[in-house]
Amino acid sequence: MTEYNKLVRDLIPTILTVDGKNFSSYIALDEEYERKLKEKLLEEVNEFIENPCLEELADIQQVLDTILYNMGHDNGVLNKKMFEKAVLRGTFSKKIILEKVEG
């Protein structure tokens, strides 16, 4: 049996059951859930770095949306914060690479 010990999408246990697979799973408590969400975000970002495609970006966004909801916020609040930062500090669209700052 392969060990995963990671957060998976909600339908994975159903899919495994339909496929006739033996598995074990449990529902995480809040503290572990928050930690596992962060681990999942890193996993998905690494998968995107290895295979930059829309599917991997969708996985990253799904995890981000879940983290946002778990923090008690929604996309409206996040979009407002992104806009504020864009006004104050810009975006990343001009492809600027900062090499050095003196002093």
C-alpha positions as CSV (number, residue, x, y, z in Angstrom):
1,M,0.0,0.0,0.0
2,T,1.4,3.4,-1.0
3,E,1.5,6.1,1.8
4,Y,0.4,9.6,0.9
5,N,-0.5,11.4,4.1
6,K,-1.6,14.5,2.1
7,L,-4.7,16.5,1.6
8,V,-6.8,15.4,-1.4
9,R,-9.8,16.6,-3.2
10,D,-13.2,15.8,-1.6
11,L,-14.2,13.2,-4.2
12,I,-11.0,11.1,-4.1
13,P,-12.4,8.6,-1.5
14,T,-15.5,8.1,-3.6
15,I,-13.4,7.6,-6.7
16,L,-11.2,5.1,-4.9
17,T,-14.2,3.2,-3.6
18,V,-15.8,3.0,-7.1
19,D,-12.4,1.8,-8.4
20,G,-12.5,-1.0,-5.8
21,K,-9.3,0.3,-4.0
22,N,-8.6,-0.3,-0.3
23,F,-7.6,2.9,1.4
24,S,-7.6,4.7,4.7
25,S,-8.4,8.3,5.3
26,Y,-9.6,10.7,8.0
27,I,-11.0,14.2,8.5
28,A,-8.2,16.6,9.6
29,L,-8.7,18.9,12.6
30,D,-8.4,22.6,11.9
31,E,-4.7,23.0,12.8
32,E,-3.6,20.0,10.7
33,Y,-6.0,21.1,7.9
34,E,-4.3,24.6,7.7
35,R,-0.9,23.0,7.6
36,K,-1.9,20.5,4.9
37,L,-3.4,23.3,2.8
38,K,0.0,25.0,2.8
39,E,1.7,21.8,1.9
40,K,-0.8,21.2,-0.9
41,L,-0.1,24.8,-2.2
42,L,3.6,24.0,-2.4
43,E,2.9,20.7,-4.1
44,E,0.7,22.3,-6.7
45,V,3.2,25.2,-7.3
46,N,6.0,22.7,-7.8
47,E,3.8,20.7,-10.2
48,F,3.2,23.9,-12.2
49,I,6.9,24.7,-12.3
50,E,7.5,21.2,-13.7
51,N,4.5,21.4,-16.1
52,P,3.3,25.0,-16.7
53,C,-0.2,24.5,-17.9
54,L,-3.8,25.7,-17.3
55,E,-4.7,22.5,-15.4
56,E,-1.9,23.1,-12.8
57,L,-2.9,26.7,-12.5
58,A,-6.4,25.6,-11.8
59,D,-5.1,23.4,-9.0
60,I,-3.2,26.3,-7.5
61,Q,-6.2,28.5,-7.7
62,Q,-8.4,25.9,-6.1
63,V,-6.0,25.6,-3.1
64,L,-5.8,29.4,-2.9
65,D,-9.5,29.8,-2.9
66,T,-9.8,27.2,-0.1
67,I,-7.2,28.9,2.0
68,L,-8.9,32.2,1.4
69,Y,-12.3,30.8,2.5
70,N,-10.7,29.1,5.5
71,M,-9.3,32.4,6.6
72,G,-12.8,33.9,6.5
73,H,-12.4,36.0,3.4
74,D,-13.7,35.8,-0.2
75,N,-12.5,36.7,-3.6
76,G,-13.9,40.3,-3.3
77,V,-11.7,41.0,-0.4
78,L,-8.7,39.5,-2.1
79,N,-9.3,41.4,-5.3
80,K,-9.6,44.7,-3.3
81,K,-6.2,43.9,-1.7
82,M,-4.6,43.1,-5.0
83,F,-5.9,46.4,-6.5
84,E,-4.6,48.4,-3.5
85,K,-1.1,46.8,-3.9
86,A,-1.2,47.3,-7.7
87,V,-1.9,51.0,-7.1
88,L,0.8,51.4,-4.5
89,R,3.5,49.2,-5.8
90,G,2.5,48.1,-9.3
91,T,2.0,44.7,-10.8
92,F,4.5,42.3,-12.5
93,S,3.5,43.0,-16.1
94,K,6.5,45.2,-17.0
95,K,9.0,42.3,-16.5
96,I,11.3,44.4,-14.3
97,I,14.2,42.5,-12.7
98,L,15.8,44.4,-9.8
99,E,19.5,43.6,-9.9
100,K,21.0,45.7,-7.1
101,V,20.2,48.5,-4.7
102,E,23.0,50.6,-3.1
103,G,22.9,51.7,0.5
